Amino acid sequence: MKQSNKLETYGNEVTMNMNNILYQNIQASPYFKQLYEKKTYHEVIDEIYNHVESLGKFFSHKDLEVFATKNLLLLVVDVLWTLRLSVKQVKGLIDHTDSPHIRALGFLYLRYVCKPADLWEWFEPYLDDEEEIQIQGGSRPVIITMGKVARQLLLENKWLGTILPRIPVPIAREIEQKIKEQTKPLPTPQGIIGADSNVRFRSVSSSSVRRRFGDNKRLNEKIGVENRINGAVAYSVKFRLQIRKPCCV
C-alpha cells in the first residue's frame, strides 16, 4: 500500500479501541468467524449490501448471541479492521452510492480507528448530507439523514447503544464549536431587527455539494446567490414580525 493511501489510525492496534469484553465476545461470535472467512473488502461489503434493510434488522441477525444484538455493526467494523482499509477503501464506504448502511459503516469505522485530529476533515463534508437511512425497523421505523449520523458520531459518546471511543477534550470542544458555527443565525441590521432575532437559516454547504458535483465555478456562484437569498428571507420574516408589534400603548 502506498504511504499516501494509508489511513492513519490511533490507539489499540488489536482491539481497535473497543471495550475488551465486547471485543472478546465479538471475536467469539460464530458470525464473526463466518465473516472472517471473507478475505476481501468487496466480499464484506457485498454481505452488508445483500442482507441489510435497516440497521435494526442488522442488529438482530439470527446467528448472533444475545450479547451482540446491538453490536453487529461493530462486528463488521472489526472484520474490516483485520483488512486494514486504505484511505481509498474508506472513501468507497462513506461515498457508496447504493447503500446508506454501507456509508454508516464507513463513518463508524472512522470514529473507532481514525486519529481524533483527523475526524473533522473526514466528517465535515457530510454534516449536511440529506440521504436518509433507516436505523430502526419494526412498526415504528426510525429514519434519519446521513448528516445526522455524522453529527451524532462526532458529538455523542454512544451510537445505537454502542460506546464510542473517547475524543480528547480539546479536540471534542473544537469540533463542537465548528458545528455550532455552521448553524449561526445570519447577521441582521441593527435598529430594524433586534439582536435577539430567532430567525435561523442554514447556508448551503459548498463542501457537501462539491463532494457530489465536483468543484464547479458556476455551481459555487449559484450557492452564493442562494445563501444571499436566504439572508433576504430571514430579514423579511423578522421585519414582518417586528412591524406587527404595537408601537405604543
Short mmCIF file of the C-alpha atoms (twelve columns), coordinates in Angstrom:
data_MODEL
# 
_entry.id   MODEL 
# 
loop_
_atom_site.group_PDB 
_atom_site.id 
_atom_site.type_symbol 
_atom_site.label_atom_id 
_atom_site.label_alt_id 
_atom_site.label_comp_id 
_atom_site.label_asym_id 
_atom_site.label_seq_id 
_atom_site.Cartn_x 
_atom_site.Cartn_y 
_atom_site.Cartn_z 
_atom_site.pdbx_PDB_model_num 
ATOM 1   C CA . MET A 1   0.000   0.000   0.000   1 
ATOM 2   C CA . LYS A 2   1.316   3.439   -0.893  1 
ATOM 3   C CA . GLN A 3   2.040   5.659   2.114   1 
ATOM 4   C CA . SER A 4   -0.286  8.392   0.785   1 
ATOM 5   C CA . ASN A 5   -3.130  5.865   0.662   1 
ATOM 6   C CA . LYS A 6   -2.551  4.554   4.179   1 
ATOM 7   C CA . LEU A 7   -5.184  5.537   6.743   1 
ATOM 8   C CA . GLU A 8   -3.547  6.925   9.876   1 
ATOM 9   C CA . THR A 9   -5.036  5.207   12.904  1 
ATOM 10  C CA . TYR A 10  -4.569  5.555   16.646  1 
ATOM 11  C CA . GLY A 11  -4.994  3.629   19.854  1 
ATOM 12  C CA . ASN A 12  -5.041  -0.112  20.411  1 
ATOM 13  C CA . GLU A 13  -3.947  -1.943  17.260  1 
ATOM 14  C CA . VAL A 14  -5.638  -5.143  18.424  1 
ATOM 15  C CA . THR A 15  -8.999  -4.121  19.898  1 
ATOM 16  C CA . MET A 16  -9.429  -1.006  17.705  1 
ATOM 17  C CA . ASN A 17  -10.306 0.903   20.902  1 
ATOM 18  C CA . MET A 18  -13.293 -1.278  21.808  1 
ATOM 19  C CA . ASN A 19  -14.105 -2.365  25.331  1 
ATOM 20  C CA . ASN A 20  -12.103 -5.545  25.994  1 
ATOM 21  C CA . ILE A 21  -15.123 -7.653  26.958  1 
ATOM 22  C CA . LEU A 22  -17.063 -6.527  23.893  1 
ATOM 23  C CA . TYR A 23  -14.067 -7.234  21.686  1 
ATOM 24  C CA . GLN A 24  -13.649 -10.747 23.112  1 
ATOM 25  C CA . ASN A 25  -17.349 -11.506 22.651  1 
ATOM 26  C CA . ILE A 26  -17.225 -10.321 19.047  1 
ATOM 27  C CA . GLN A 27  -14.177 -12.471 18.373  1 
ATOM 28  C CA . ALA A 28  -16.012 -15.499 19.795  1 
ATOM 29  C CA . SER A 29  -19.160 -14.902 17.742  1 
ATOM 30  C CA . PRO A 30  -19.955 -17.555 15.103  1 
ATOM 31  C CA . TYR A 31  -20.982 -14.807 12.707  1 
ATOM 32  C CA . PHE A 32  -17.623 -13.077 13.119  1 
ATOM 33  C CA . LYS A 33  -15.904 -16.330 12.198  1 
ATOM 34  C CA . GLN A 34  -18.204 -16.648 9.187   1 
ATOM 35  C CA . LEU A 35  -17.410 -13.114 8.037   1 
ATOM 36  C CA . TYR A 36  -13.723 -13.566 8.788   1 
ATOM 37  C CA . GLU A 37  -13.620 -16.199 6.063   1 
ATOM 38  C CA . LYS A 38  -14.371 -13.421 3.590   1 
ATOM 39  C CA . LYS A 39  -10.876 -12.290 2.801   1 
ATOM 40  C CA . THR A 40  -11.520 -9.201  0.704   1 
ATOM 41  C CA . TYR A 41  -13.020 -5.761  1.195   1 
ATOM 42  C CA . HIS A 42  -15.570 -6.348  -1.573  1 
ATOM 43  C CA . GLU A 43  -16.791 -9.641  -0.103  1 
ATOM 44  C CA . VAL A 44  -17.556 -7.993  3.239   1 
ATOM 45  C CA . ILE A 45  -19.302 -5.056  1.554   1 
ATOM 46  C CA . ASP A 46  -21.416 -7.442  -0.525  1 
ATOM 47  C CA . GLU A 47  -22.522 -9.166  2.692   1 
ATOM 48  C CA . ILE A 48  -23.896 -5.889  4.017   1 
ATOM 49  C CA . TYR A 49  -25.473 -4.872  0.717   1 
ATOM 50  C CA . ASN A 50  -27.242 -8.212  0.251   1 
ATOM 51  C CA . HIS A 51  -28.548 -8.711  3.787   1 
ATOM 52  C CA . VAL A 52  -29.210 -5.327  5.378   1 
ATOM 53  C CA . GLU A 53  -32.504 -3.455  5.025   1 
ATOM 54  C CA . SER A 54  -32.227 -1.486  8.249   1 
ATOM 55  C CA . LEU A 55  -29.623 -1.268  10.968  1 
ATOM 56  C CA . GLY A 56  -32.263 -2.506  13.389  1 
ATOM 57  C CA . LYS A 57  -32.672 -5.754  11.448  1 
ATOM 58  C CA . PHE A 58  -28.928 -5.992  11.016  1 
ATOM 59  C CA . PHE A 59  -28.510 -5.826  14.769  1 
ATOM 60  C CA . SER A 60  -30.914 -8.787  15.153  1 
ATOM 61  C CA . HIS A 61  -29.134 -11.290 12.919  1 
ATOM 62  C CA . LYS A 62  -30.399 -14.763 13.825  1 
ATOM 63  C CA . ASP A 63  -26.900 -16.230 14.140  1 
ATOM 64  C CA . LEU A 64  -25.806 -13.864 16.899  1 
ATOM 65  C CA . GLU A 65  -25.872 -14.441 20.618  1 
ATOM 66  C CA . VAL A 66  -27.937 -12.059 22.719  1 
ATOM 67  C CA . PHE A 67  -24.862 -10.006 23.674  1 
ATOM 68  C CA . ALA A 68  -24.305 -8.914  20.106  1 
ATOM 69  C CA . THR A 69  -27.805 -7.895  19.057  1 
ATOM 70  C CA . LYS A 70  -26.797 -4.246  19.408  1 
ATOM 71  C CA . ASN A 71  -23.225 -4.662  18.269  1 
ATOM 72  C CA . LEU A 72  -23.345 -6.433  14.918  1 
ATOM 73  C CA . LEU A 73  -22.259 -3.316  13.083  1 
ATOM 74  C CA . LEU A 74  -19.177 -3.255  15.297  1 
ATOM 75  C CA . LEU A 75  -18.617 -6.889  14.450  1 
ATOM 76  C CA . VAL A 76  -18.417 -5.989  10.764  1 
ATOM 77  C CA . VAL A 77  -16.212 -3.000  11.593  1 
ATOM 78  C CA . ASP A 78  -13.885 -5.390  13.409  1 
ATOM 79  C CA . VAL A 79  -13.730 -7.655  10.357  1 
ATOM 80  C CA . LEU A 80  -12.840 -4.652  8.193   1 
ATOM 81  C CA . TRP A 81  -10.169 -3.733  10.742  1 
ATOM 82  C CA . THR A 82  -8.452  -7.045  10.070  1 
ATOM 83  C CA . LEU A 83  -8.197  -5.944  6.418   1 
ATOM 84  C CA . ARG A 84  -6.571  -2.603  7.390   1 
ATOM 85  C CA . LEU A 85  -8.574  -0.476  4.976   1 
ATOM 86  C CA . SER A 86  -6.809  2.127   2.865   1 
ATOM 87  C CA . VAL A 87  -7.916  5.753   2.510   1 
ATOM 88  C CA . LYS A 88  -9.398  4.881   -0.875  1 
ATOM 89  C CA . GLN A 89  -11.390 1.986   0.571   1 
ATOM 90  C CA . VAL A 90  -12.766 4.094   3.431   1 
ATOM 91  C CA . LYS A 91  -13.794 6.757   0.909   1 
ATOM 92  C CA . GLY A 92  -15.506 3.977   -1.019  1 
ATOM 93  C CA . LEU A 93  -17.553 3.187   2.085   1 
ATOM 94  C CA . ILE A 94  -18.679 6.684   3.031   1 
ATOM 95  C CA . ASP A 95  -19.373 7.675   -0.592  1 
ATOM 96  C CA . HIS A 96  -21.143 4.434   -1.511  1 
ATOM 97  C CA . THR A 97  -23.981 5.213   -3.918  1 
ATOM 98  C CA . ASP A 98  -26.069 2.050   -3.460  1 
ATOM 99  C CA . SER A 99  -26.408 1.581   0.306   1 
ATOM 100 C CA . PRO A 100 -26.659 4.133   3.140   1 
ATOM 101 C CA . HIS A 101 -25.907 1.305   5.578   1 
ATOM 102 C CA . ILE A 102 -22.515 0.802   3.983   1 
ATOM 103 C CA . ARG A 103 -21.928 4.538   4.345   1 
ATOM 104 C CA . ALA A 104 -22.849 4.400   8.046   1 
ATOM 105 C CA . LEU A 105 -20.436 1.505   8.456   1 
ATOM 106 C CA . GLY A 106 -17.672 3.659   6.980   1 
ATOM 107 C CA . PHE A 107 -18.347 6.533   9.375   1 
ATOM 108 C CA . LEU A 108 -18.407 4.157   12.342  1 
ATOM 109 C CA . TYR A 109 -15.110 2.624   11.208  1 
ATOM 110 C CA . LEU A 110 -13.553 6.097   11.103  1 
ATOM 111 C CA . ARG A 111 -14.967 7.003   14.507  1 
ATOM 112 C CA . TYR A 112 -13.266 3.997   16.075  1 
ATOM 113 C CA . VAL A 113 -9.857  3.992   14.422  1 
ATOM 114 C CA . CYS A 114 -9.172  7.403   12.841  1 
ATOM 115 C CA . LYS A 115 -6.840  9.837   14.612  1 
ATOM 116 C CA . PRO A 116 -9.100  12.244  16.540  1 
ATOM 117 C CA . ALA A 117 -7.341  15.243  14.999  1 
ATOM 118 C CA . ASP A 118 -8.350  13.994  11.537  1 
ATOM 119 C CA . LEU A 119 -12.022 13.318  12.294  1 
ATOM 120 C CA . TRP A 120 -13.227 16.793  11.334  1 
ATOM 121 C CA . GLU A 121 -11.571 16.650  7.923   1 
ATOM 122 C CA . TRP A 122 -13.283 13.340  7.214   1 
ATOM 123 C CA . PHE A 123 -16.744 14.193  8.575   1 
ATOM 124 C CA . GLU A 124 -17.205 17.896  7.754   1 
ATOM 125 C CA . PRO A 125 -18.210 17.475  4.075   1 
ATOM 126 C CA . TYR A 126 -21.063 15.177  5.147   1 
ATOM 127 C CA . LEU A 127 -22.653 17.092  8.036   1 
ATOM 128 C CA . ASP A 128 -25.491 18.354  5.823   1 
ATOM 129 C CA . ASP A 129 -25.828 15.164  3.769   1 
ATOM 130 C CA . GLU A 130 -29.549 14.574  3.270   1 
ATOM 131 C CA . GLU A 131 -29.522 10.927  2.196   1 
ATOM 132 C CA . GLU A 132 -31.832 9.025   4.533   1 
ATOM 133 C CA . ILE A 133 -31.038 5.846   6.417   1 
ATOM 134 C CA . GLN A 134 -33.330 3.588   8.417   1 
ATOM 135 C CA . ILE A 135 -31.690 2.941   11.754  1 
ATOM 136 C CA . GLN A 136 -34.613 1.092   13.321  1 
ATOM 137 C CA . GLY A 137 -37.212 -1.161  11.695  1 
ATOM 138 C CA . GLY A 138 -40.434 -2.608  13.056  1 
ATOM 139 C CA . SER A 139 -43.856 -0.991  13.254  1 
ATOM 140 C CA . ARG A 140 -42.304 2.386   14.046  1 
ATOM 141 C CA . PRO A 141 -39.250 2.686   11.835  1 
ATOM 142 C CA . VAL A 142 -36.754 5.417   12.656  1 
ATOM 143 C CA . ILE A 143 -35.252 7.221   9.673   1 
ATOM 144 C CA . ILE A 144 -32.634 9.970   9.907   1 
ATOM 145 C CA . THR A 145 -30.282 11.693  7.482   1 
ATOM 146 C CA . MET A 146 -26.689 10.699  6.922   1 
ATOM 147 C CA . GLY A 147 -25.724 14.187  8.081   1 
ATOM 148 C CA . LYS A 148 -27.344 13.480  11.427  1 
ATOM 149 C CA . VAL A 149 -25.463 10.184  11.646  1 
ATOM 150 C CA . ALA A 150 -22.198 12.066  11.103  1 
ATOM 151 C CA . ARG A 151 -23.082 14.695  13.720  1 
ATOM 152 C CA . GLN A 152 -24.127 12.109  16.301  1 
ATOM 153 C CA . LEU A 153 -20.903 10.175  15.865  1 
ATOM 154 C CA . LEU A 154 -18.869 13.341  16.394  1 
ATOM 155 C CA . LEU A 155 -20.818 14.773  19.327  1 
ATOM 156 C CA . GLU A 156 -22.105 11.809  21.315  1 
ATOM 157 C CA . ASN A 157 -20.476 9.139   23.474  1 
ATOM 158 C CA . LYS A 158 -22.807 6.370   22.297  1 
ATOM 159 C CA . TRP A 159 -24.412 5.486   18.989  1 
ATOM 160 C CA . LEU A 160 -27.252 2.955   18.712  1 
ATOM 161 C CA . GLY A 161 -26.283 1.516   22.063  1 
ATOM 162 C CA . THR A 162 -22.580 1.143   21.276  1 
ATOM 163 C CA . ILE A 163 -19.976 3.014   23.324  1 
ATOM 164 C CA . LEU A 164 -17.711 5.153   21.161  1 
ATOM 165 C CA . PRO A 165 -14.022 5.827   21.818  1 
ATOM 166 C CA . ARG A 166 -13.353 8.985   23.806  1 
ATOM 167 C CA . ILE A 167 -12.273 12.013  21.774  1 
ATOM 168 C CA . PRO A 168 -9.701  14.150  23.659  1 
ATOM 169 C CA . VAL A 169 -11.453 17.095  25.313  1 
ATOM 170 C CA . PRO A 170 -9.673  19.909  23.378  1 
ATOM 171 C CA . ILE A 171 -10.473 18.253  20.035  1 
ATOM 172 C CA . ALA A 172 -14.055 17.469  21.084  1 
ATOM 173 C CA . ARG A 173 -14.616 21.115  22.064  1 
ATOM 174 C CA . GLU A 174 -13.146 22.330  18.784  1 
ATOM 175 C CA . ILE A 175 -15.430 20.017  16.799  1 
ATOM 176 C CA . GLU A 176 -18.480 21.120  18.786  1 
ATOM 177 C CA . GLN A 177 -17.631 24.787  18.193  1 
ATOM 178 C CA . LYS A 178 -17.178 24.255  14.463  1 
ATOM 179 C CA . ILE A 179 -20.554 22.539  14.218  1 
ATOM 180 C CA . LYS A 180 -22.201 25.390  16.137  1 
ATOM 181 C CA . GLU A 181 -20.647 27.924  13.779  1 
ATOM 182 C CA . GLN A 182 -22.314 26.198  10.847  1 
ATOM 183 C CA . THR A 183 -25.748 26.956  12.315  1 
ATOM 184 C CA . LYS A 184 -25.236 30.535  13.488  1 
ATOM 185 C CA . PRO A 185 -28.127 32.980  12.843  1 
ATOM 186 C CA . LEU A 186 -27.486 35.297  9.917   1 
ATOM 187 C CA . PRO A 187 -26.439 38.868  10.886  1 
ATOM 188 C CA . THR A 188 -29.242 41.444  10.654  1 
ATOM 189 C CA . PRO A 189 -29.223 45.272  10.513  1 
ATOM 190 C CA . GLN A 190 -29.352 46.806  13.979  1 
ATOM 191 C CA . GLY A 191 -32.228 49.160  14.714  1 
ATOM 192 C CA . ILE A 192 -34.680 47.447  12.369  1 
ATOM 193 C CA . ILE A 193 -34.278 43.897  13.600  1 
ATOM 194 C CA . GLY A 194 -33.227 43.275  17.172  1 
ATOM 195 C CA . ALA A 195 -30.075 41.404  18.052  1 
ATOM 196 C CA . ASP A 196 -32.262 38.782  19.729  1 
ATOM 197 C CA . SER A 197 -33.566 37.527  16.392  1 
ATOM 198 C CA . ASN A 198 -34.527 33.854  16.461  1 
ATOM 199 C CA . VAL A 199 -34.769 33.528  12.700  1 
ATOM 200 C CA . ARG A 200 -32.188 30.994  11.550  1 
ATOM 201 C CA . PHE A 201 -31.388 29.708  8.082   1 
ATOM 202 C CA . ARG A 202 -28.755 27.108  7.304   1 
ATOM 203 C CA . SER A 203 -26.478 28.143  4.459   1 
ATOM 204 C CA . VAL A 204 -25.980 25.759  1.580   1 
ATOM 205 C CA . SER A 205 -22.800 23.793  2.277   1 
ATOM 206 C CA . SER A 206 -20.454 24.199  -0.671  1 
ATOM 207 C CA . SER A 207 -18.224 21.401  0.618   1 
ATOM 208 C CA . SER A 208 -21.063 18.877  0.659   1 
ATOM 209 C CA . VAL A 209 -22.139 19.966  -2.829  1 
ATOM 210 C CA . ARG A 210 -18.591 19.659  -4.166  1 
ATOM 211 C CA . ARG A 211 -18.452 16.095  -2.869  1 
ATOM 212 C CA . ARG A 212 -21.261 15.111  -5.207  1 
ATOM 213 C CA . PHE A 213 -20.826 17.500  -8.139  1 
ATOM 214 C CA . GLY A 214 -17.168 18.497  -8.139  1 
ATOM 215 C CA . ASP A 215 -15.525 21.901  -7.893  1 
ATOM 216 C CA . ASN A 216 -17.687 23.718  -10.440 1 
ATOM 217 C CA . LYS A 217 -17.313 27.515  -10.602 1 
ATOM 218 C CA . ARG A 218 -20.847 28.191  -11.875 1 
ATOM 219 C CA . LEU A 219 -22.319 25.891  -9.239  1 
ATOM 220 C CA . ASN A 220 -20.402 27.659  -6.467  1 
ATOM 221 C CA . GLU A 221 -21.664 31.013  -7.765  1 
ATOM 222 C CA . LYS A 222 -25.211 29.657  -7.590  1 
ATOM 223 C CA . ILE A 223 -24.644 28.549  -3.992  1 
ATOM 224 C CA . GLY A 224 -23.570 32.095  -3.130  1 
ATOM 225 C CA . VAL A 225 -26.757 33.511  -4.667  1 
ATOM 226 C CA . GLU A 226 -28.919 31.028  -2.738  1 
ATOM 227 C CA . ASN A 227 -27.227 31.948  0.528   1 
ATOM 228 C CA . ARG A 228 -27.841 35.655  -0.133  1 
ATOM 229 C CA . ILE A 229 -31.494 34.869  -0.868  1 
ATOM 230 C CA . ASN A 230 -31.714 33.035  2.464   1 
ATOM 231 C CA . GLY A 231 -30.379 36.156  4.160   1 
ATOM 232 C CA . ALA A 232 -33.014 38.331  2.476   1 
ATOM 233 C CA . VAL A 233 -35.776 35.909  3.505   1 
ATOM 234 C CA . ALA A 234 -34.596 35.934  7.117   1 
ATOM 235 C CA . TYR A 235 -34.562 39.744  7.050   1 
ATOM 236 C CA . SER A 236 -38.080 39.853  5.572   1 
ATOM 237 C CA . VAL A 237 -39.575 37.379  8.043   1 
ATOM 238 C CA . LYS A 238 -38.212 39.185  11.087  1 
ATOM 239 C CA . PHE A 239 -39.194 42.598  9.708   1 
ATOM 240 C CA . ARG A 240 -42.808 41.462  9.269   1 
ATOM 241 C CA . LEU A 241 -42.819 40.140  12.816  1 
ATOM 242 C CA . GLN A 242 -41.403 43.443  14.050  1 
ATOM 243 C CA . ILE A 243 -43.976 45.719  12.387  1 
ATOM 244 C CA . ARG A 244 -46.861 43.672  13.768  1 
ATOM 245 C CA . LYS A 245 -45.916 44.730  17.285  1 
ATOM 246 C CA . PRO A 246 -47.758 47.844  18.546  1 
ATOM 247 C CA . CYS A 247 -45.516 50.906  18.558  1 
ATOM 248 C CA . CYS A 248 -47.231 52.405  21.556  1 
ATOM 249 C CA . VAL A 249 -49.750 51.560  24.273  1 
# 
